[in-house]
Amino acid sequence: MSSIPPVDLRIQHQAIADEVAQGMAAVLDKTAFILGSVVKDFEAEYAAFTGARHCIGVANGTDALELALRAARVGAGDEVILPTNTFIATALAVVRAGARPILVDSDPDFHLVDLGQVASRITAKTKAIIPVHLYGQLAPMEKVVEFAQGRGFIVIEDAAQAQGARRGGRAAGAWGLAAGTSFYPGKNLGAYGDAGAVTTDSDEIATRVRALRNYGSEVKYHHPELGFNSRLDTLQAVVLRAKLRRLAGWNEARRKAARRYDELLADLGAVTRPQTLPGNEHIYHLYVVRVPKRDEVVKKLNADGIGAQIHYPVPIHLQGAFTFLGHREGSFPVAEQAAREIVSLPMFPEITAEQQRRVVESLRRAVG
Ligand SMILES: Cc1ncc(COP(=O)(O)O)c(C=O)c1O
């Protein structure tokens, strides 16, 4: 029996292969490899998709977060609050911008930032909070924004896992002062290599990110500030334009697949299904369940050819790179407990009912 990958990118490629080939051929014909109209068009289309006024394409999601922080003048001496239960890049971006990450726990049901804890971590140095829209659903953004505004700090969203996700009708990437997103190939909107973007309503942030991604330059060969080379690659923009046209349909297909998993798992008491925070339109970047004896379960699933993964096995505060923050086992018990129990089941728009049945049968045997 063929194995079931965590994500199958080949099917989407088949759907857009001709369009991508033509788009790339046009770029090659013009030898217009850096920025240009394809990047501009994608930026306009992605801004429209999120409802933000501006989109600035950059080299990857980590850079997007770093440049958004830098554009907002978050840096040395500042503290930035973020959940410990996230991908390492959220914290890396803060350190790379020169600021100090201040970690908080997540809530036990949705794996999103625990706002109750945020209040206790605020100091005179707090400059920003980065809510992470983990697994494909938004953090409770109306509360995050109100909370931050009331205390005079800014919100930079980590929207890497939430392209097209909405809360109360408003899309990820359109809530904070700015947002960073990633178009890593496995994301809901994935490029054919690394890529990312900043979205923002602020003209000032947009102008600064545009300069920062381009050696700190708005006018060629004039560099009023230190910048980076972090532009969205033009060939990647071809892929992203083709995929963006189909993204809403693909997200709907993921929701349908999630509902099917929900039904198939309904009688499996040992498995806790993912929950949606009321008000959210989830896009199931990942379908994450919780099980006892997780490592054994994952081994059994993998032995059956099921591409089960863990997002993420080690929270930020227990990563070697962040020992300098001074945390230890027990510092954030909710995230630590989640890290011991979570499993991401195969999830992609084209997953078939038959594949999902096989995943759940294997899971049933593994927990049984
Ligand atoms: C939550 C989160 N933040 C940031 C990133 C960083 O994005 P990239 O890998 O494009 O640098 C990712 C994805 O990799 C992510 O999942």
The ligand as an ORCA input file, in Angstrom:
! r2SCAN-3c Opt
* xyz 0 1
  C       4.843     30.119     12.819
  C       5.970     30.355     11.862
  N       6.661     31.498     11.942
  C       7.677     31.762     11.094
  C       8.054     30.869     10.118
  C       9.273     31.194      9.305
  O       9.103     31.181      7.954
  P      10.306     30.789      6.955
  O      10.572     29.343      7.098
  O       9.769     31.157      5.615
  O      11.486     31.631      7.328
  C       7.330     29.676      9.975
  C       7.591     28.672      8.918
  O       8.567     28.137      8.610
  C       6.284     29.391     10.885
  O       5.601     28.245     10.815
*
